[in-house]
Amino acid sequence: MSHDISALRKFVSPEIVFGAGSRKSVANFASNFGARHVFLVSDPGVAAAGWVQEIVELLTAAGIRSTLFTGVSPNPKAEEVMAGAELYKSQECDVIVAIGGGSPMDCAKGIGIVATDGRHIIEFEGVDTITTPPPPLILIPTTAGTSADVSQFAIISDPDRRFKFSIISKAVVPDVSLIDPQVTETMDAYLTACTGVDAMVHAIEAFVSTGSGPLTDTHALEAIRLINRNLEPLINNTSDPFLREQIMLASMQAGLAFSNAILGAVHAMSHSLGGFLDLPHGLCNALLLEHVVAYNFTSAEDRFRRVAEAMDIDTRGMSKPEIKTRLMNRIIELKKKVGLEARLTELGVTVSDIPYLSGFALQDPCILTNPRKSSLRDVQVVYEEAL
């Protein structure tokens, strides 16, 4: 009896503790892994907000030493990973904890890979390139959007190529994710908007991905609903704990969806753009989203109809072109209301940059699950429309 393996779907996830105060269980989980010396990864902004010191104190109270590494850029660079791995080994650490947004969490994943294997992080670019299990990894996200805390992705910048490369492996799925909405209280409205729209892009791309399926669809659609209804109110009242919890939940569900269904052209193009100009990842996604939706729509019309419905658009009686127009208008409206209206030209992108950007976008693994096959010219046209 033969089976069609193309119809099979797997689902990977860390152990998740969700809710206010969940970060305070970090020492308990570290102890469960036998930690004697934790390598704590973060960045200067998170440290200034006071969250890093709190984690150090929680670990110390449990009798666990910690070494702090905060040398992480907004787009973590390959050499930062290598420096972190060297410090990890020299201090004889045994468990990694990261608290921060996507950058510290991705950097922590890379540090774990290198600390165990010893090779340069660039050698792990691609899918399933990791053969030696990294050390135990506990992640505490401080932003609601990147979902690095639940995903099998690590995104690292290579400044030499001006390119962000992807490492995709269940080996970088953290062992534990402590998702605590309280730590997002120190985010300003702009970062809240960038990361919130990033989560929306994760959910939409996961739902229309060729790798989507019943294990990911429910997470993706619920994430879209939550962000559509709660992101704008949160931007207007960033101190509301209920709204923060709703967006944090949406980010988690979007992450579970895209980690398993993978993504599409928005992320392939965004990784190229962010690596080239060192721009915030969420902003890059936001600027490209409606243009990629327009490009992909005819290849996944029913899926995009369900996305529109999740964004509270009543599609009954609408033609497919009408659904496309309403969906794109709602995306544009949401971006405008949360303050993400810029175009690529305003960020320094020129027509002469597009061939370079497009070439790297086509090398990104995310392009493989885009619902519409993309040629070099296709990608160039979408970049041009986003200018």
BAMARBA-536635 format. One record per residue (C-alpha): residue number from 1; residue in one letter; chain; y, z, x. Coordinates in steps of 0.2 Angstrom, whole numbers. Layout:
% residues N
+-----+-----+-------+-------+-------+-------+
!   n ! res ! chain !    c2 !    c3 !    c1 !
+-----+-----+-------+-------+-------+-------+
! NUM !   a !     A !     Y !     Z !     X !
...
+-----+-----+-------+-------+-------+-------+
***
This chain:
% residues 387
+-----+-----+-------+-------+-------+-------+
!   n ! res ! chain !    c2 !    c3 !    c1 !
+-----+-----+-------+-------+-------+-------+
!   1 !   m !     A !     0 !     0 !     0 !
!   2 !   s !     A !    17 !    -5 !     7 !
!   3 !   h !     A !    33 !     4 !     5 !
!   4 !   d !     A !    51 !    -3 !     6 !
!   5 !   i !     A !    59 !     9 !    19 !
!   6 !   s !     A !    76 !     2 !    15 !
!   7 !   a !     A !    76 !    11 !    -1 !
!   8 !   l !     A !    73 !    28 !     7 !
!   9 !   r !     A !    87 !    40 !    10 !
!  10 !   k !     A !    87 !    56 !    21 !
!  11 !   f !     A !   100 !    70 !    19 !
!  12 !   v !     A !   105 !    82 !    34 !
!  13 !   s !     A !   116 !    97 !    32 !
!  14 !   p !     A !   120 !   113 !    41 !
!  15 !   e !     A !   118 !   130 !    34 !
!  16 !   i !     A !   134 !   132 !    24 !
!  17 !   v !     A !   143 !   148 !    20 !
!  18 !   f !     A !   157 !   144 !     8 !
!  19 !   g !     A !   171 !   155 !     2 !
!  20 !   a !     A !   186 !   166 !     7 !
!  21 !   g !     A !   181 !   178 !    21 !
!  22 !   s !     A !   166 !   168 !    27 !
!  23 !   r !     A !   173 !   166 !    44 !
!  24 !   k !     A !   170 !   185 !    46 !
!  25 !   s !     A !   151 !   183 !    47 !
!  26 !   v !     A !   153 !   173 !    64 !
!  27 !   a !     A !   146 !   187 !    74 !
!  28 !   n !     A !   131 !   190 !    63 !
!  29 !   f !     A !   126 !   172 !    65 !
!  30 !   a !     A !   130 !   171 !    83 !
!  31 !   s !     A !   118 !   187 !    85 !
!  32 !   n !     A !   105 !   178 !    75 !
!  33 !   f !     A !   105 !   164 !    89 !
!  34 !   g !     A !   103 !   178 !   102 !
!  35 !   a !     A !   121 !   175 !   109 !
!  36 !   r !     A !   126 !   185 !   123 !
!  37 !   h !     A !   141 !   175 !   129 !
!  38 !   v !     A !   150 !   163 !   116 !
!  39 !   f !     A !   160 !   148 !   121 !
!  40 !   l !     A !   174 !   148 !   109 !
!  41 !   v !     A !   183 !   131 !   107 !
!  42 !   s !     A !   200 !   129 !    98 !
!  43 !   d !     A !   217 !   122 !   101 !
!  44 !   p !     A !   234 !   129 !   105 !
!  45 !   g !     A !   240 !   127 !    87 !
!  46 !   v !     A !   225 !   137 !    79 !
!  47 !   a !     A !   227 !   150 !    93 !
!  48 !   a !     A !   246 !   152 !    89 !
!  49 !   a !     A !   241 !   155 !    71 !
!  50 !   g !     A !   231 !   170 !    75 !
!  51 !   w !     A !   214 !   163 !    70 !
!  52 !   v !     A !   206 !   163 !    88 !
!  53 !   q !     A !   210 !   181 !    92 !
!  54 !   e !     A !   202 !   186 !    76 !
!  55 !   i !     A !   186 !   178 !    80 !
!  56 !   v !     A !   187 !   185 !    98 !
!  57 !   e !     A !   189 !   202 !    90 !
!  58 !   l !     A !   174 !   200 !    78 !
!  59 !   l !     A !   163 !   194 !    92 !
!  60 !   t !     A !   168 !   208 !   104 !
!  61 !   a !     A !   165 !   221 !    90 !
!  62 !   a !     A !   147 !   215 !    90 !
!  63 !   g !     A !   145 !   217 !   108 !
!  64 !   i !     A !   146 !   198 !   112 !
!  65 !   r !     A !   157 !   191 !   126 !
!  66 !   s !     A !   167 !   176 !   124 !
!  67 !   t !     A !   175 !   163 !   135 !
!  68 !   l !     A !   190 !   153 !   127 !
!  69 !   f !     A !   193 !   135 !   129 !
!  70 !   t !     A !   208 !   128 !   120 !
!  71 !   g !     A !   212 !   112 !   131 !
!  72 !   v !     A !   209 !   100 !   116 !
!  73 !   s !     A !   221 !    86 !   111 !
!  74 !   p !     A !   224 !    81 !    93 !
!  75 !   n !     A !   212 !    67 !    97 !
!  76 !   p !     A !   199 !    75 !   109 !
!  77 !   k !     A !   198 !    65 !   125 !
!  78 !   a !     A !   182 !    62 !   135 !
!  79 !   e !     A !   188 !    72 !   150 !
!  80 !   e !     A !   192 !    87 !   139 !
!  81 !   v !     A !   174 !    87 !   134 !
!  82 !   m !     A !   168 !    86 !   152 !
!  83 !   a !     A !   180 !   100 !   157 !
!  84 !   g !     A !   174 !   111 !   143 !
!  85 !   a !     A !   156 !   108 !   147 !
!  86 !   e !     A !   159 !   112 !   165 !
!  87 !   l !     A !   167 !   129 !   160 !
!  88 !   y !     A !   153 !   132 !   148 !
!  89 !   k !     A !   140 !   130 !   162 !
!  90 !   s !     A !   150 !   140 !   175 !
!  91 !   q !     A !   152 !   155 !   163 !
!  92 !   e !     A !   133 !   154 !   158 !
!  93 !   c !     A !   137 !   153 !   139 !
!  94 !   d !     A !   123 !   152 !   127 !
!  95 !   v !     A !   131 !   148 !   110 !
!  96 !   i !     A !   146 !   137 !   105 !
!  97 !   v !     A !   158 !   142 !    91 !
!  98 !   a !     A !   173 !   131 !    87 !
!  99 !   i !     A !   187 !   135 !    75 !
! 100 !   g !     A !   200 !   122 !    71 !
! 101 !   g !     A !   202 !   105 !    64 !
! 102 !   g !     A !   192 !    89 !    68 !
! 103 !   s !     A !   197 !    89 !    86 !
! 104 !   p !     A !   191 !   106 !    92 !
! 105 !   m !     A !   175 !   103 !    82 !
! 106 !   d !     A !   171 !    86 !    88 !
! 107 !   c !     A !   175 !    92 !   106 !
! 108 !   a !     A !   163 !   107 !   104 !
! 109 !   k !     A !   150 !    95 !    99 !
! 110 !   g !     A !   153 !    84 !   114 !
! 111 !   i !     A !   153 !   100 !   125 !
! 112 !   g !     A !   136 !   105 !   118 !
! 113 !   i !     A !   129 !    88 !   122 !
! 114 !   v !     A !   135 !    87 !   140 !
! 115 !   a !     A !   131 !   105 !   144 !
! 116 !   t !     A !   113 !   102 !   140 !
! 117 !   d !     A !   110 !    85 !   146 !
! 118 !   g !     A !   123 !    84 !   161 !
! 119 !   r !     A !   128 !    65 !   159 !
! 120 !   h !     A !   145 !    59 !   155 !
! 121 !   i !     A !   150 !    60 !   136 !
! 122 !   i !     A !   153 !    41 !   136 !
! 123 !   e !     A !   135 !    38 !   139 !
! 124 !   f !     A !   131 !    45 !   122 !
! 125 !   e !     A !   141 !    33 !   112 !
! 126 !   g !     A !   132 !    25 !    97 !
! 127 !   v !     A !   118 !    31 !    86 !
! 128 !   d !     A !   103 !    43 !    90 !
! 129 !   t !     A !   107 !    43 !   109 !
! 130 !   i !     A !   104 !    62 !   111 !
! 131 !   t !     A !    87 !    67 !   117 !
! 132 !   t !     A !    90 !    85 !   122 !
! 133 !   p !     A !    95 !    97 !   108 !
! 134 !   p !     A !   112 !   105 !   112 !
! 135 !   p !     A !   115 !   124 !   111 !
! 136 !   p !     A !   117 !   133 !    94 !
! 137 !   l !     A !   133 !   127 !    86 !
! 138 !   i !     A !   144 !   137 !    73 !
! 139 !   l !     A !   159 !   128 !    66 !
! 140 !   i !     A !   174 !   136 !    56 !
! 141 !   p !     A !   185 !   122 !    50 !
! 142 !   t !     A !   204 !   126 !    48 !
! 143 !   t !     A !   209 !   110 !    39 !
! 144 !   a !     A !   202 !   103 !    23 !
! 145 !   g !     A !   198 !    85 !    27 !
! 146 !   t !     A !   189 !    80 !    43 !
! 147 !   s !     A !   172 !    87 !    38 !
! 148 !   a !     A !   166 !    88 !    56 !
! 149 !   d !     A !   159 !   105 !    51 !
! 150 !   v !     A !   145 !    97 !    40 !
! 151 !   s !     A !   143 !    79 !    48 !
! 152 !   q !     A !   132 !    71 !    60 !
! 153 !   f !     A !   147 !    62 !    68 !
! 154 !   a !     A !   157 !    67 !    84 !
! 155 !   i !     A !   173 !    56 !    87 !
! 156 !   i !     A !   179 !    56 !   105 !
! 157 !   s !     A !   194 !    46 !   113 !
! 158 !   d !     A !   191 !    36 !   129 !
! 159 !   p !     A !   209 !    34 !   136 !
! 160 !   d !     A !   203 !    21 !   148 !
! 161 !   r !     A !   199 !     9 !   134 !
! 162 !   r !     A !   212 !    16 !   122 !
! 163 !   f !     A !   197 !    18 !   110 !
! 164 !   k !     A !   189 !    31 !    99 !
! 165 !   f !     A !   170 !    30 !   100 !
! 166 !   s !     A !   157 !    38 !    88 !
! 167 !   i !     A !   142 !    48 !    92 !
! 168 !   i !     A !   131 !    49 !    77 !
! 169 !   s !     A !   115 !    60 !    78 !
! 170 !   k !     A !   108 !    74 !    68 !
! 171 !   a !     A !   108 !    83 !    84 !
! 172 !   v !     A !   127 !    86 !    82 !
! 173 !   v !     A !   125 !    93 !    64 !
! 174 !   p !     A !   131 !   111 !    67 !
! 175 !   d !     A !   118 !   125 !    64 !
! 176 !   v !     A !   130 !   135 !    53 !
! 177 !   s !     A !   146 !   130 !    45 !
! 178 !   l !     A !   158 !   144 !    39 !
! 179 !   i !     A !   169 !   136 !    27 !
! 180 !   d !     A !   183 !   148 !    23 !
! 181 !   p !     A !   198 !   142 !    13 !
! 182 !   q !     A !   209 !   157 !    19 !
! 183 !   v !     A !   211 !   149 !    36 !
! 184 !   t !     A !   219 !   133 !    29 !
! 185 !   e !     A !   234 !   144 !    23 !
! 186 !   t !     A !   243 !   141 !    40 !
! 187 !   m !     A !   243 !   122 !    37 !
! 188 !   d !     A !   259 !   114 !    33 !
! 189 !   a !     A !   261 !   101 !    18 !
! 190 !   y !     A !   261 !    86 !    30 !
! 191 !   l !     A !   244 !    91 !    38 !
! 192 !   t !     A !   237 !    96 !    21 !
! 193 !   a !     A !   242 !    79 !    15 !
! 194 !   c !     A !   234 !    69 !    30 !
! 195 !   t !     A !   218 !    79 !    29 !
! 196 !   g !     A !   217 !    78 !    10 !
! 197 !   v !     A !   218 !    59 !    10 !
! 198 !   d !     A !   206 !    59 !    24 !
! 199 !   a !     A !   193 !    68 !    13 !
! 200 !   m !     A !   197 !    56 !    -1 !
! 201 !   v !     A !   194 !    41 !    11 !
! 202 !   h !     A !   177 !    49 !    16 !
! 203 !   a !     A !   172 !    51 !    -2 !
! 204 !   i !     A !   177 !    33 !    -7 !
! 205 !   e !     A !   169 !    25 !     8 !
! 206 !   a !     A !   153 !    35 !     6 !
! 207 !   f !     A !   151 !    30 !   -12 !
! 208 !   v !     A !   153 !    11 !    -9 !
! 209 !   s !     A !   143 !    11 !     7 !
! 210 !   t !     A !   127 !     1 !     8 !
! 211 !   g !     A !   119 !    18 !    14 !
! 212 !   s !     A !   124 !    27 !    -2 !
! 213 !   g !     A !   111 !    34 !   -14 !
! 214 !   p !     A !   108 !    48 !   -27 !
! 215 !   l !     A !   108 !    61 !   -13 !
! 216 !   t !     A !   126 !    57 !    -9 !
! 217 !   d !     A !   134 !    49 !   -24 !
! 218 !   t !     A !   136 !    66 !   -34 !
! 219 !   h !     A !   145 !    74 !   -19 !
! 220 !   a !     A !   156 !    59 !   -16 !
! 221 !   l !     A !   161 !    57 !   -35 !
! 222 !   e !     A !   165 !    76 !   -36 !
! 223 !   a !     A !   175 !    75 !   -20 !
! 224 !   i !     A !   186 !    61 !   -27 !
! 225 !   r !     A !   189 !    70 !   -44 !
! 226 !   l !     A !   194 !    86 !   -35 !
! 227 !   i !     A !   206 !    78 !   -23 !
! 228 !   n !     A !   213 !    67 !   -36 !
! 229 !   r !     A !   217 !    82 !   -47 !
! 230 !   n !     A !   222 !    95 !   -35 !
! 231 !   l !     A !   229 !    88 !   -19 !
! 232 !   e !     A !   247 !    84 !   -26 !
! 233 !   p !     A !   248 !   101 !   -34 !
! 234 !   l !     A !   243 !   109 !   -18 !
! 235 !   i !     A !   256 !    99 !    -8 !
! 236 !   n !     A !   269 !   106 !   -20 !
! 237 !   n !     A !   262 !   124 !   -19 !
! 238 !   t !     A !   253 !   126 !    -2 !
! 239 !   s !     A !   251 !   144 !    -4 !
! 240 !   d !     A !   240 !   143 !   -20 !
! 241 !   p !     A !   223 !   150 !   -15 !
! 242 !   f !     A !   214 !   142 !   -29 !
! 243 !   l !     A !   220 !   124 !   -25 !
! 244 !   r !     A !   216 !   127 !    -7 !
! 245 !   e !     A !   198 !   132 !   -12 !
! 246 !   q !     A !   197 !   116 !   -23 !
! 247 !   i !     A !   202 !   105 !    -8 !
! 248 !   m !     A !   191 !   114 !     4 !
! 249 !   l !     A !   176 !   111 !    -8 !
! 250 !   a !     A !   181 !    93 !   -10 !
! 251 !   s !     A !   181 !    91 !     9 !
! 252 !   m !     A !   164 !    99 !    11 !
! 253 !   q !     A !   157 !    88 !    -2 !
! 254 !   a !     A !   165 !    72 !     5 !
! 255 !   g !     A !   158 !    77 !    22 !
! 256 !   l !     A !   140 !    79 !    15 !
! 257 !   a !     A !   142 !    62 !     7 !
! 258 !   f !     A !   148 !    52 !    22 !
! 259 !   s !     A !   138 !    61 !    35 !
! 260 !   n !     A !   122 !    54 !    26 !
! 261 !   a !     A !   129 !    38 !    18 !
! 262 !   i !     A !   140 !    33 !    33 !
! 263 !   l !     A !   157 !    25 !    30 !
! 264 !   g !     A !   165 !     8 !    31 !
! 265 !   a !     A !   179 !    -3 !    37 !
! 266 !   v !     A !   193 !    10 !    34 !
! 267 !   h !     A !   185 !    21 !    47 !
! 268 !   a !     A !   180 !     7 !    59 !
! 269 !   m !     A !   198 !     1 !    59 !
! 270 !   s !     A !   206 !    19 !    59 !
! 271 !   h !     A !   196 !    24 !    74 !
! 272 !   s !     A !   202 !     9 !    83 !
! 273 !   l !     A !   220 !    12 !    78 !
! 274 !   g !     A !   220 !    30 !    82 !
! 275 !   g !     A !   212 !    28 !    99 !
! 276 !   f !     A !   225 !    14 !   103 !
! 277 !   l !     A !   241 !    24 !    98 !
! 278 !   d !     A !   234 !    42 !    98 !
! 279 !   l !     A !   239 !    44 !    80 !
! 280 !   p !     A !   233 !    57 !    67 !
! 281 !   h !     A !   216 !    51 !    60 !
! 282 !   g !     A !   220 !    55 !    42 !
! 283 !   l !     A !   236 !    46 !    43 !
! 284 !   c !     A !   227 !    30 !    50 !
! 285 !   n !     A !   215 !    31 !    35 !
! 286 !   a !     A !   229 !    33 !    22 !
! 287 !   l !     A !   238 !    18 !    29 !
! 288 !   l !     A !   223 !     7 !    28 !
! 289 !   l !     A !   214 !    13 !    12 !
! 290 !   e !     A !   221 !     2 !    -2 !
! 291 !   h !     A !   220 !   -14 !     9 !
! 292 !   v !     A !   202 !   -11 !    13 !
! 293 !   v !     A !   198 !    -7 !    -6 !
! 294 !   a !     A !   206 !   -24 !   -10 !
! 295 !   y !     A !   195 !   -33 !     3 !
! 296 !   n !     A !   179 !   -24 !    -3 !
! 297 !   f !     A !   182 !   -24 !   -22 !
! 298 !   t !     A !   172 !   -40 !   -26 !
! 299 !   s !     A !   157 !   -34 !   -16 !
! 300 !   a !     A !   155 !   -17 !   -25 !
! 301 !   e !     A !   164 !   -19 !   -42 !
! 302 !   d !     A !   153 !    -7 !   -52 !
! 303 !   r !     A !   155 !     6 !   -38 !
! 304 !   f !     A !   174 !     4 !   -38 !
! 305 !   r !     A !   174 !     6 !   -57 !
! 306 !   r !     A !   166 !    23 !   -55 !
! 307 !   v !     A !   178 !    27 !   -41 !
! 308 !   a !     A !   192 !    23 !   -53 !
! 309 !   e !     A !   185 !    34 !   -67 !
! 310 !   a !     A !   183 !    48 !   -55 !
! 311 !   m !     A !   202 !    46 !   -52 !
! 312 !   d !     A !   204 !    49 !   -71 !
! 313 !   i !     A !   207 !    30 !   -75 !
! 314 !   d !     A !   200 !    25 !   -92 !
! 315 !   t !     A !   192 !     9 !   -88 !
! 316 !   r !     A !   186 !     5 !  -106 !
! 317 !   g !     A !   191 !   -12 !  -111 !
! 318 !   m !     A !   198 !   -17 !   -94 !
! 319 !   s !     A !   193 !   -33 !   -85 !
! 320 !   k !     A !   187 !   -31 !   -67 !
! 321 !   p !     A !   204 !   -37 !   -60 !
! 322 !   e !     A !   213 !   -25 !   -71 !
! 323 !   i !     A !   202 !   -11 !   -64 !
! 324 !   k !     A !   206 !   -16 !   -46 !
! 325 !   t !     A !   224 !   -16 !   -49 !
! 326 !   r !     A !   224 !     1 !   -58 !
! 327 !   l !     A !   213 !     9 !   -44 !
! 328 !   m !     A !   225 !     2 !   -30 !
! 329 !   n !     A !   240 !     8 !   -39 !
! 330 !   r !     A !   233 !    25 !   -41 !
! 331 !   i !     A !   229 !    26 !   -23 !
! 332 !   i !     A !   246 !    21 !   -18 !
! 333 !   e !     A !   254 !    33 !   -31 !
! 334 !   l !     A !   244 !    47 !   -24 !
! 335 !   k !     A !   249 !    43 !    -6 !
! 336 !   k !     A !   267 !    42 !   -11 !
! 337 !   k !     A !   267 !    59 !   -20 !
! 338 !   v !     A !   260 !    68 !    -5 !
! 339 !   g !     A !   272 !    59 !     7 !
! 340 !   l !     A !   261 !    46 !    16 !
! 341 !   e !     A !   270 !    30 !    13 !
! 342 !   a !     A !   272 !    24 !    31 !
! 343 !   r !     A !   266 !     6 !    36 !
! 344 !   l !     A !   259 !     2 !    53 !
! 345 !   t !     A !   274 !    -6 !    59 !
! 346 !   e !     A !   283 !    11 !    57 !
! 347 !   l !     A !   270 !    18 !    69 !
! 348 !   g !     A !   273 !     5 !    82 !
! 349 !   v !     A !   259 !    -7 !    78 !
! 350 !   t !     A !   264 !   -25 !    81 !
! 351 !   v !     A !   256 !   -42 !    77 !
! 352 !   s !     A !   251 !   -44 !    95 !
! 353 !   d !     A !   241 !   -28 !    94 !
! 354 !   i !     A !   230 !   -34 !    80 !
! 355 !   p !     A !   217 !   -45 !    91 !
! 356 !   y !     A !   214 !   -29 !   102 !
! 357 !   l !     A !   212 !   -17 !    87 !
! 358 !   s !     A !   201 !   -29 !    78 !
! 359 !   g !     A !   189 !   -32 !    92 !
! 360 !   f !     A !   186 !   -13 !    94 !
! 361 !   a !     A !   185 !   -11 !    75 !
! 362 !   l !     A !   170 !   -23 !    74 !
! 363 !   q !     A !   161 !   -13 !    87 !
! 364 !   d !     A !   162 !     3 !    77 !
! 365 !   p !     A !   146 !     9 !    69 !
! 366 !   c !     A !   155 !    12 !    52 !
! 367 !   i !     A !   158 !    -6 !    50 !
! 368 !   l !     A !   139 !    -9 !    48 !
! 369 !   t !     A !   138 !     0 !    31 !
! 370 !   n !     A !   154 !    -8 !    24 !
! 371 !   p !     A !   150 !   -16 !     7 !
! 372 !   r !     A !   157 !   -33 !    12 !
! 373 !   k !     A !   152 !   -41 !    29 !
! 374 !   s !     A !   167 !   -42 !    40 !
! 375 !   s !     A !   171 !   -56 !    52 !
! 376 !   l !     A !   184 !   -54 !    66 !
! 377 !   r !     A !   197 !   -64 !    56 !
! 378 !   d !     A !   193 !   -53 !    40 !
! 379 !   v !     A !   198 !   -37 !    50 !
! 380 !   q !     A !   213 !   -45 !    57 !
! 381 !   v !     A !   219 !   -50 !    40 !
! 382 !   v !     A !   218 !   -32 !    33 !
! 383 !   y !     A !   227 !   -26 !    48 !
! 384 !   e !     A !   241 !   -39 !    45 !
! 385 !   e !     A !   242 !   -34 !    27 !
! 386 !   a !     A !   244 !   -16 !    32 !
! 387 !   l !     A !   259 !   -20 !    43 !
+-----+-----+-------+-------+-------+-------+
***
